[in-house]
Amino acid sequence: MSRTAVKLDPQRRADALREMTREPLDVLVIGGGVVGAGAALDAATRGLRVGLVEARDYAAGTSSRSSKLVHGGLRYLEQLDFALVREALRERSLILNRLCPHLARPVPFLYPLTHRVWERFYVGSGVLLYDTMGGRHGVPSHRHLTRRQALREFPSLRKDALVGAIQYYDGQVDDARHTMMLARTAADYGAHVATSARVTGFLREGDRVTGARVLDLETGEQLEIEARQTINAAGVWTDEIQDMVGGRGQINVRASKGVHIVVPRDRIRARTGIISRTEKSVLFIIPWDTHWIIGTTDTDWELDLAHPAASRSDVDYLLEHANALLQTPLTHEDVVGVYAGLRPLLSGESDDTSQLSREHAVVSPVAGLVMVAGGKYTTYRVMAKDAVDAVVHSLPRKVPACCTDTIPLVGAEGYAAAWNGREQLAAESGLHLARIEHLLHRYGSLIGEVLALVAERPDLAEPLPGAPSYLRAEAVYAALAEGALHLDDVLTRRTRISIEATDRGVAAAADVADLVAPVLGWSEEQARNEVEHYRARVAAEIDSQEQPDDRTADAARLGAADVRMGRSG
């Protein structure tokens, strides 16, 4: 019933870096976000020799800080961007039904109506088109609701906030786990993948890029990785990578900050999400297991790219717009988590980032180097395909076409059978059925690898301190199989403790450090240092969220050093 997959442990990382330097790669991918991981998988499944390097952790940037949705973008229909919506809806269907059903699932949304006749016709026609373009695969069809019906679905909604509603469905995914699983799947197909590996320059033969210089941030070692073709999938760092090859290229990326807040599930009584217009963008209230995610903002950001900071004005903006819909207002005390991410938008003429293109571009500024930028999380696979298509023409042999639309991620194969057998898994493991369902949604058919840890060490069946949704075994497994190298990787991306726990993971930090230290080879001093770094990061984030604007928030957030920076020599 369960499956196995390549384990991304520290030894495999070391082996991957060694293999990347042993002989030239066909393709070197820079960036371990969703597009970079997708490109590594695409190239590996075409039979190419592939390497991927990421300066921090898988999904450490934009790809762990989205709205957690796989969707067509209902508002892009109003902008008449039918091609983008159609493409995204096709990808949504693939993600939900074939590629990673263990990580993604349909989620309902209400669209409140405030005008009685014309708006129902106008919005209803758009949602009907949205459903039709999506082929209705993987999600239920939309339905029209009266105000009374809408309030039954969302009892916390203010009665004067609507005259009726339309309910439709989109998809939801844990973006950080999905990106990590993409990288793990790429490794399963032979790609060499390594985090904490920062590109510091390019190798050149004349004007041609022939690889990259890479700094191993864990050891301080300088590496040279030769490659016939290099793909830059660095997202908001695209311009910085372009600078390394001699100035601005053919595309420029503009960073737009999107902030989300997280509140406990009991603060809002509803069994559906909600979407509403704001003067700048749209507001989502999204069900997220035992919490709600409320977002998002859409504002220019020109400060630190690695750690974009949410200010108090960002949080106030989200609370104000959410409270315009809710009977019982939310306060700052209700907010248990806040995260800010940067969308890598293609730079355009508009001063308003919400009007910039969510479509992507693939260019080759110099021979041997291809850059891919822009796009939406949902269309990562198309972006990856286009990037790999752009490099294969320059390789010395004929390369097969993309096949990633047929390649399930690790944990997907056998997932349906594992889900159907969840009561048996609960009985065999001694864990509650709800625990098994939680694990299946996170690991799919790889659940057996986690349960094996519990069978070997029964103490790992206990929940983590201050984070009752997660077992101690999940922290060990993150280091043993999922590429986590630091405490922040476990608490922020392999789990979501940093945005779900009321103390943002401070209570769990020491326990998690003790659990992963033997796997990662930490001394007592290193484990203590990781805990101190994590606590300082949490304190800096909380401080930044009390600041009035972007500049003061950025300064406060930068008060805590990145743990990887401290190990770069």
C-alpha positions as CSV (number, residue, x, y, z in Angstrom):
1,M,0.0,0.0,0.0
2,S,2.9,2.4,0.8
3,R,5.6,3.4,-1.6
4,T,9.3,4.4,-1.3
5,A,11.3,7.2,-3.0
6,V,14.8,8.6,-3.0
7,K,15.6,10.2,0.3
8,L,17.0,13.7,0.3
9,D,19.3,13.3,3.3
10,P,22.6,15.1,3.9
11,Q,24.6,12.4,2.3
12,R,22.6,12.5,-0.9
13,R,23.1,16.3,-1.0
14,A,26.9,15.8,-0.7
15,D,26.8,13.1,-3.4
16,A,24.7,15.4,-5.7
17,L,27.3,18.2,-5.4
18,R,30.1,15.8,-6.1
19,E,28.3,14.4,-9.1
20,M,27.6,17.8,-10.5
21,T,31.3,18.6,-10.5
22,R,32.5,15.3,-11.8
23,E,31.6,15.8,-15.5
24,P,29.5,18.4,-17.5
25,L,25.8,18.4,-17.0
26,D,23.4,18.7,-19.9
27,V,21.3,21.2,-17.9
28,L,22.1,23.1,-14.7
29,V,19.0,24.7,-13.1
30,I,19.5,27.7,-10.8
31,G,16.7,28.1,-8.3
32,G,14.8,25.7,-6.1
33,G,11.4,27.3,-6.3
34,V,8.5,25.7,-8.0
35,V,9.7,26.6,-11.5
36,G,13.2,25.5,-10.9
37,A,12.2,22.2,-9.3
38,G,9.7,21.7,-12.2
39,A,12.4,22.4,-14.8
40,A,14.7,19.8,-13.1
41,L,12.0,17.2,-13.2
42,D,11.1,18.1,-16.8
43,A,14.8,17.7,-18.0
44,A,15.4,14.6,-15.9
45,T,12.3,12.8,-17.4
46,R,13.6,13.6,-20.9
47,G,16.7,11.5,-20.1
48,L,19.1,14.5,-19.5
49,R,21.9,14.7,-17.0
50,V,20.5,17.4,-14.7
51,G,21.7,19.4,-11.7
52,L,19.8,21.9,-9.5
53,V,21.3,24.4,-7.0
54,E,19.3,26.5,-4.6
55,A,20.9,29.2,-2.4
56,R,18.6,28.5,0.6
57,D,15.9,25.9,0.8
58,Y,13.4,24.4,-1.6
59,A,10.5,27.0,-1.9
60,A,12.3,29.4,0.6
61,G,11.3,32.4,-1.4
62,T,8.1,33.1,-3.3
63,S,7.0,29.4,-3.7
64,S,6.3,28.9,0.1
65,R,4.4,32.2,0.5
66,S,1.5,32.1,-2.0
67,S,-2.2,31.9,-1.2
68,K,-1.9,28.1,-1.4
69,L,-4.3,28.0,-4.4
70,V,-4.1,26.3,-7.8
71,H,-6.5,28.3,-9.8
72,G,-7.2,29.8,-13.1
73,G,-7.5,33.4,-11.8
74,L,-11.2,34.3,-12.0
75,R,-10.3,38.0,-12.1
76,Y,-8.2,37.6,-15.3
77,L,-11.4,36.7,-17.2
78,E,-12.5,40.3,-16.5
79,Q,-9.1,41.4,-18.1
80,L,-10.0,39.2,-21.1
81,D,-6.9,37.2,-20.6
82,F,-8.6,34.0,-21.7
83,A,-5.5,32.2,-22.8
84,L,-3.9,32.5,-19.3
85,V,-7.1,31.4,-17.6
86,R,-7.5,28.4,-19.9
87,E,-3.9,27.3,-19.5
88,A,-4.1,27.7,-15.7
89,L,-7.4,25.7,-15.4
90,R,-5.8,22.9,-17.5
91,E,-2.9,22.8,-15.1
92,R,-5.3,22.9,-12.1
93,S,-7.0,19.8,-13.3
94,L,-3.7,18.0,-13.8
95,I,-2.5,18.9,-10.3
96,L,-5.7,17.9,-8.6
97,N,-6.4,14.7,-10.5
98,R,-3.1,13.2,-11.7
99,L,0.1,14.9,-10.5
100,C,-0.4,15.3,-6.8
101,P,-3.9,14.4,-5.5
102,H,-2.3,13.7,-2.1
103,L,-1.2,17.4,-1.7
104,A,-4.1,19.2,-3.5
105,R,-7.8,19.2,-3.1
106,P,-10.8,21.3,-4.2
107,V,-11.9,24.2,-2.0
108,P,-15.2,26.1,-2.2
109,F,-15.5,29.9,-2.4
110,L,-18.4,32.3,-2.1
111,Y,-18.5,35.3,-4.3
112,P,-20.9,37.7,-2.4
113,L,-23.3,39.7,-4.6
114,T,-24.2,43.3,-3.6
115,H,-26.6,44.1,-6.6
116,R,-29.7,42.1,-7.3
117,V,-29.9,41.6,-11.0
118,W,-27.1,42.8,-13.2
119,E,-24.3,41.6,-11.0
120,R,-25.7,38.0,-10.7
121,F,-25.9,37.9,-14.5
122,Y,-22.5,39.4,-15.0
123,V,-20.6,37.4,-12.3
124,G,-22.6,34.3,-13.0
125,S,-21.7,34.4,-16.7
126,G,-18.0,34.8,-15.8
127,V,-18.1,31.8,-13.4
128,L,-20.0,29.7,-15.9
129,L,-17.3,30.5,-18.5
130,Y,-14.6,29.7,-15.8
131,D,-16.2,26.3,-15.1
132,T,-16.6,25.6,-18.8
133,M,-13.0,26.5,-19.6
134,G,-11.9,24.3,-16.7
135,G,-13.8,21.3,-18.1
136,R,-15.2,20.9,-14.6
137,H,-12.5,18.3,-14.0
138,G,-11.6,17.7,-10.4
139,V,-13.9,20.3,-8.9
140,P,-17.7,20.5,-8.5
141,S,-19.7,23.0,-10.6
142,H,-20.7,26.4,-9.4
143,R,-24.1,27.2,-8.0
144,H,-26.2,30.3,-7.4
145,L,-27.3,31.0,-3.8
146,T,-29.8,33.2,-2.1
147,R,-28.7,35.4,0.8
148,R,-30.2,32.9,3.2
149,Q,-28.4,30.0,1.5
150,A,-25.1,31.9,1.5
151,L,-25.4,32.6,5.2
152,R,-25.9,29.0,5.9
153,E,-22.6,28.3,4.2
154,F,-20.9,31.2,5.9
155,P,-22.7,32.0,9.2
156,S,-20.1,34.6,10.2
157,L,-20.9,36.7,7.1
158,R,-22.5,40.1,7.8
159,K,-26.1,40.1,6.6
160,D,-25.7,43.5,5.0
161,A,-22.6,42.4,3.1
162,L,-24.6,40.7,0.4
163,V,-27.9,40.2,-1.4
164,G,-27.0,36.7,-2.7
165,A,-23.9,34.8,-3.7
166,I,-22.3,32.4,-6.2
167,Q,-20.4,29.5,-4.9
168,Y,-17.6,28.0,-7.1
169,Y,-14.6,25.8,-6.6
170,D,-10.8,26.1,-7.1
171,G,-7.9,24.0,-5.9
172,Q,-5.7,24.3,-2.8
173,V,-2.1,23.0,-2.3
174,D,0.6,23.3,0.4
175,D,3.0,25.2,-1.9
176,A,6.1,24.5,0.1
177,R,5.6,20.7,0.4
178,H,4.5,20.6,-3.3
179,T,7.8,22.3,-4.4
180,M,9.9,20.0,-2.2
181,M,8.1,17.0,-3.6
182,L,8.8,18.2,-7.1
183,A,12.5,18.3,-6.3
184,R,12.4,14.9,-4.6
185,T,10.6,13.5,-7.7
186,A,13.3,15.0,-9.9
187,A,15.9,13.3,-7.8
188,D,13.9,10.1,-8.1
189,Y,14.4,10.4,-11.9
190,G,18.1,10.9,-11.5
191,A,18.5,14.7,-11.1
192,H,21.2,15.9,-8.7
193,V,19.7,18.5,-6.4
194,A,21.3,20.5,-3.6
195,T,20.2,23.3,-1.4
196,S,22.4,25.8,0.5
197,A,24.4,26.1,-2.8
198,R,24.6,29.7,-3.9
199,V,25.7,30.7,-7.4
200,T,28.4,33.4,-7.2
201,G,29.3,33.7,-10.9
202,F,29.3,32.0,-14.3
203,L,31.8,29.9,-16.1
204,R,32.5,31.3,-19.6
205,E,34.1,30.3,-22.9
206,G,34.2,33.5,-24.8
207,D,30.6,34.9,-24.7
208,R,29.1,31.5,-24.0
209,V,28.0,30.5,-20.5
210,T,29.3,27.0,-19.7
211,G,28.3,26.6,-16.1
212,A,28.4,28.3,-12.7
213,R,30.6,28.9,-9.7
214,V,28.8,27.7,-6.6
215,L,29.5,28.3,-2.9
216,D,28.5,25.4,-0.6
217,L,27.1,27.4,2.3
218,E,27.3,24.3,4.6
219,T,31.0,23.7,4.2
220,G,32.3,27.0,2.6
221,E,33.7,25.0,-0.3
222,Q,33.9,26.8,-3.7
223,L,32.7,24.6,-6.6
224,E,32.7,24.8,-10.4
225,I,29.8,23.1,-12.2
226,E,30.1,22.8,-15.9
227,A,26.9,22.5,-18.0
228,R,26.1,22.6,-21.7
229,Q,23.0,24.7,-20.9
230,T,22.0,26.7,-17.8
231,I,18.5,27.7,-16.8
232,N,18.0,30.6,-14.5
233,A,14.7,30.1,-12.6
234,A,15.6,32.5,-9.8
235,G,12.3,34.4,-9.7
236,V,12.7,37.8,-8.1
237,W,16.5,37.3,-8.2
238,T,16.4,37.1,-12.0
239,D,17.9,40.6,-12.4
240,E,20.7,39.8,-10.0
241,I,21.6,36.7,-12.0
242,Q,21.5,38.7,-15.2
243,D,24.0,41.2,-13.7
244,M,26.4,38.3,-13.3
245,V,26.5,37.8,-17.1
246,G,27.1,41.5,-17.8
247,G,24.1,43.7,-17.2
248,R,20.4,43.7,-17.8
249,G,19.0,41.2,-20.1
250,Q,15.9,40.9,-22.3
251,I,13.5,40.7,-19.4
252,N,13.2,42.7,-16.1
253,V,11.3,41.5,-13.1
254,R,9.4,43.7,-10.7
255,A,8.7,42.4,-7.2
256,S,5.2,42.7,-5.8
257,K,4.7,42.0,-2.2
258,G,1.7,39.9,-1.1
259,V,1.0,39.6,2.6
260,H,-1.3,37.0,4.2
261,I,-2.4,36.6,7.8
262,V,-3.5,33.3,9.6
263,V,-6.2,33.1,12.2
264,P,-7.6,30.0,14.1
265,R,-10.5,28.2,12.5
266,D,-12.9,29.0,15.4
267,R,-12.6,32.7,14.8
268,I,-14.8,32.4,11.7
269,R,-17.8,30.1,11.4
270,A,-18.0,28.9,7.8
271,R,-17.6,25.8,5.7
272,T,-16.5,27.6,2.6
273,G,-14.0,30.3,1.7
274,I,-14.9,33.7,0.3
275,I,-13.5,36.0,-2.4
276,S,-14.3,39.7,-2.6
277,R,-13.0,42.7,-4.5
278,T,-10.9,45.4,-2.9
279,E,-9.9,48.7,-4.4
280,K,-6.4,47.3,-5.1
281,S,-6.8,43.6,-5.7
282,V,-9.0,40.8,-4.3
283,L,-9.5,39.5,-0.8
284,F,-9.5,35.8,-0.1
285,I,-10.6,34.1,3.2
286,I,-9.4,30.6,2.6
287,P,-10.0,27.5,4.8
288,W,-6.6,26.0,5.8
289,D,-7.1,22.9,7.9
290,T,-7.4,24.2,11.5
291,H,-6.9,27.8,10.4
292,W,-8.0,30.5,7.9
293,I,-5.6,32.2,5.6
294,I,-6.6,35.8,4.7
295,G,-4.9,37.6,1.9
296,T,-3.6,39.3,-0.1
297,T,-1.9,42.7,-0.7
298,D,-0.3,43.6,-4.0
299,T,2.2,46.4,-3.6
300,D,5.6,47.3,-5.0
301,W,8.6,46.1,-3.1
302,E,12.2,47.4,-3.6
303,L,13.8,46.3,-0.4
304,D,15.4,43.0,0.8
305,L,14.4,40.2,-1.5
306,A,15.2,37.3,0.8
307,H,13.1,38.3,3.7
308,P,10.2,40.6,2.6
309,A,8.6,42.1,5.7
310,A,4.9,42.6,6.5
311,S,4.2,45.9,8.2
312,R,1.4,46.8,10.6
313,S,-0.3,48.7,7.8
314,D,-0.3,45.5,5.7
315,V,-2.0,43.6,8.6
316,D,-4.4,46.5,9.2
317,Y,-5.4,46.5,5.5
318,L,-6.3,42.8,5.6
319,L,-8.1,43.0,8.9
320,E,-10.1,46.1,7.7
321,H,-11.2,44.4,4.4
322,A,-12.0,41.0,6.2
323,N,-14.0,42.8,8.9
324,A,-16.1,44.5,6.2
325,L,-17.5,41.1,5.6
326,L,-17.6,39.5,9.0
327,Q,-20.2,39.8,11.8
328,T,-17.6,39.5,14.6
329,P,-14.5,41.7,13.8
330,L,-11.1,40.1,13.9
331,T,-8.4,41.9,15.9
332,H,-4.6,41.8,16.0
333,E,-4.9,39.4,18.9
334,D,-6.6,36.8,16.6
335,V,-3.7,36.8,14.2
336,V,-1.4,33.8,14.9
337,G,0.7,33.9,11.8
338,V,1.8,36.4,9.1
339,Y,3.8,35.8,6.0
340,A,5.0,38.0,3.1
341,G,6.0,36.8,-0.4
342,L,7.2,38.5,-3.5
343,R,5.6,37.8,-6.9
344,P,8.1,38.0,-9.8
345,L,6.1,40.0,-12.3
346,L,7.3,40.9,-15.7
347,S,8.1,44.6,-15.6
348,G,5.7,46.7,-17.7
349,E,4.4,50.2,-18.2
350,S,1.8,50.2,-15.4
351,D,2.7,51.7,-12.0
352,D,0.2,49.4,-10.4
353,T,1.6,45.9,-9.8
354,S,-1.9,44.4,-9.8
355,Q,-2.1,45.3,-13.5
356,L,1.3,43.7,-14.5
357,S,1.3,40.5,-16.4
358,R,1.1,37.1,-14.7
359,E,2.2,35.5,-17.9
360,H,5.8,34.3,-18.3
361,A,8.7,34.9,-20.6
362,V,11.6,32.7,-21.7
363,V,14.7,34.4,-23.2
364,S,18.3,33.6,-23.8
365,P,20.4,36.8,-23.2
366,V,23.7,35.0,-23.9
367,A,24.5,31.6,-25.5
368,G,24.3,28.8,-23.0
369,L,21.9,30.6,-20.6
370,V,18.1,30.6,-20.6
371,M,16.0,32.7,-18.3
372,V,12.4,32.1,-17.3
373,A,10.4,34.6,-15.3
374,G,6.9,35.8,-14.5
375,G,4.0,33.4,-14.4
376,K,1.7,32.0,-11.7
377,Y,2.3,29.2,-9.3
378,T,-0.4,27.1,-11.0
379,T,1.3,27.2,-14.4
380,Y,4.8,26.2,-13.1
381,R,4.8,23.1,-15.2
382,V,4.2,25.0,-18.4
383,M,7.0,27.5,-17.5
384,A,9.4,24.6,-16.8
385,K,8.5,23.0,-20.1
386,D,9.1,26.2,-22.1
387,A,12.4,26.7,-20.4
388,V,13.6,23.2,-21.1
389,D,12.3,23.4,-24.7
390,A,14.5,26.5,-25.1
391,V,17.7,24.7,-24.1
392,V,17.3,21.3,-25.8
393,H,17.8,22.7,-29.3
394,S,21.4,23.5,-28.4
395,L,22.2,20.0,-27.0
396,P,24.2,17.6,-29.2
397,R,21.5,15.0,-29.5
398,K,17.8,14.7,-30.1
399,V,15.9,15.2,-26.9
400,P,12.3,13.7,-26.3
401,A,9.4,16.0,-25.8
402,C,8.1,17.0,-22.3
403,C,6.2,14.3,-20.5
404,T,5.6,15.8,-17.1
405,D,1.9,16.0,-17.6
406,T,1.9,12.2,-17.1
407,I,4.5,12.0,-14.2
408,P,2.9,11.9,-10.8
409,L,4.9,13.3,-7.9
410,V,6.3,11.0,-5.3
411,G,3.5,10.0,-2.9
412,A,0.8,10.2,-5.6
413,E,1.1,6.6,-7.0
414,G,-1.0,4.4,-4.8
415,Y,-2.5,7.3,-2.8
416,A,-6.1,6.4,-3.6
417,A,-5.5,2.9,-2.3
418,A,-3.7,4.2,0.8
419,W,-6.6,6.6,1.5
420,N,-9.2,3.8,1.1
421,G,-7.1,1.7,3.6
422,R,-6.7,4.5,6.1
423,E,-8.7,2.7,8.9
424,Q,-6.5,-0.3,8.6
425,L,-3.4,1.9,8.7
426,A,-4.8,3.5,11.9
427,A,-5.4,0.1,13.5
428,E,-2.0,-1.2,12.6
429,S,-0.1,1.9,13.7
430,G,-2.1,2.7,16.8
431,L,-2.6,6.2,15.7
432,H,-6.0,7.9,15.5
433,L,-7.7,7.9,12.2
434,A,-7.5,11.8,12.1
435,R,-3.7,11.5,12.4
436,I,-3.5,9.0,9.5
437,E,-5.6,11.3,7.3
438,H,-3.4,14.2,8.2
439,L,-0.3,12.2,7.3
440,L,-1.9,11.0,4.0
441,H,-2.6,14.6,3.0
442,R,1.1,15.4,3.6
443,Y,2.9,12.3,2.4
444,G,0.5,10.3,0.3
445,S,1.6,6.7,-0.3
446,L,5.0,7.5,1.3
447,I,3.1,7.4,4.7
448,G,4.7,4.0,5.4
449,E,8.1,5.7,5.7
450,V,6.8,7.9,8.5
451,L,5.0,5.1,10.2
452,A,8.1,3.0,10.1
453,L,9.9,5.7,12.2
454,V,7.0,5.5,14.7
455,A,7.2,1.8,14.9
456,E,10.9,1.9,15.6
457,R,10.6,4.7,18.1
458,P,7.2,5.0,19.8
459,D,8.1,8.4,21.3
460,L,8.0,9.8,17.8
461,A,4.2,9.3,17.8
462,E,3.9,12.2,20.3
463,P,2.9,15.6,19.0
464,L,5.5,18.4,18.9
465,P,5.3,21.0,21.8
466,G,2.9,23.8,21.0
467,A,2.1,22.2,17.6
468,P,-0.4,19.4,18.3
469,S,-1.1,18.9,14.6
470,Y,2.4,17.5,13.9
471,L,4.1,14.4,15.2
472,R,7.7,14.3,16.3
473,A,8.3,11.7,13.6
474,E,7.5,14.4,11.0
475,A,10.5,16.5,12.1
476,V,12.8,13.5,11.9
477,Y,11.5,12.6,8.5
478,A,12.0,16.1,7.2
479,A,15.7,15.9,7.9
480,L,16.0,12.2,6.9
481,A,14.1,12.3,3.6
482,E,12.9,15.8,2.6
483,G,16.1,17.8,2.4
484,A,15.7,19.9,5.5
485,L,19.1,21.2,6.6
486,H,18.1,23.8,9.2
487,L,15.6,24.3,11.9
488,D,13.8,26.9,9.9
489,D,13.4,24.5,7.0
490,V,11.4,22.1,9.3
491,L,9.3,24.6,11.2
492,T,8.5,26.9,8.2
493,R,8.3,24.7,5.1
494,R,8.2,21.0,5.9
495,T,5.6,21.8,8.5
496,R,3.7,25.1,8.8
497,I,4.3,25.5,12.5
498,S,5.8,29.0,12.1
499,I,2.5,30.4,10.8
500,E,0.1,28.1,12.6
501,A,1.3,27.9,16.2
502,T,0.4,30.9,18.5
503,D,4.1,31.2,19.5
504,R,5.2,30.7,15.8
505,G,7.1,27.6,16.8
506,V,9.2,28.8,19.6
507,A,8.1,26.1,22.0
508,A,8.8,23.4,19.4
509,A,12.2,24.7,18.4
510,A,14.4,23.0,21.0
511,D,12.6,19.7,20.7
512,V,12.9,19.7,16.9
513,A,16.5,20.6,17.1
514,D,17.2,17.7,19.4
515,L,15.3,15.3,17.0
516,V,17.1,16.3,13.8
517,A,20.6,16.9,15.3
518,P,21.6,13.2,15.0
519,V,20.4,13.0,11.4
520,L,22.1,16.3,10.4
521,G,25.3,15.7,12.4
522,W,24.9,18.7,14.7
523,S,26.9,19.2,17.8
524,E,25.2,20.5,21.0
525,E,26.5,23.9,20.1
526,Q,25.2,23.8,16.6
527,A,21.7,22.7,17.8
528,R,21.7,25.5,20.3
529,N,22.8,28.0,17.6
530,E,19.9,26.8,15.4
531,V,17.4,27.4,18.2
532,E,18.8,30.9,18.9
533,H,18.7,31.8,15.2
534,Y,15.1,30.6,14.9
535,R,14.0,32.5,18.0
536,A,15.7,35.7,16.8
537,R,14.0,35.3,13.4
538,V,10.6,35.0,15.1
539,A,11.3,38.1,17.3
540,A,12.4,40.1,14.2
541,E,9.3,39.2,12.3
542,I,7.0,40.1,15.1
543,D,8.9,43.4,15.5
544,S,8.6,44.1,11.8
545,Q,4.8,43.5,11.9
546,E,4.5,46.3,14.5
547,Q,6.3,48.8,12.2
548,P,4.2,51.4,10.3
549,D,5.6,51.0,6.8
550,D,7.8,49.0,4.5
551,R,11.1,50.6,5.3
552,T,10.9,50.4,9.0
553,A,9.5,46.8,8.8
554,D,12.4,45.8,6.5
555,A,14.9,47.3,8.9
556,A,13.4,45.4,11.8
557,R,13.2,42.1,9.9
558,L,16.9,42.4,8.9
559,G,17.8,42.5,12.6
560,A,17.9,38.7,12.5
561,A,20.6,37.1,10.4
562,D,19.9,34.2,8.0
563,V,21.3,31.0,9.6
564,R,22.8,30.1,6.2
565,M,24.6,33.4,6.0
566,G,26.3,32.6,9.2
567,R,27.8,29.4,7.8
568,S,29.0,30.8,4.5
569,G,32.4,31.7,5.8
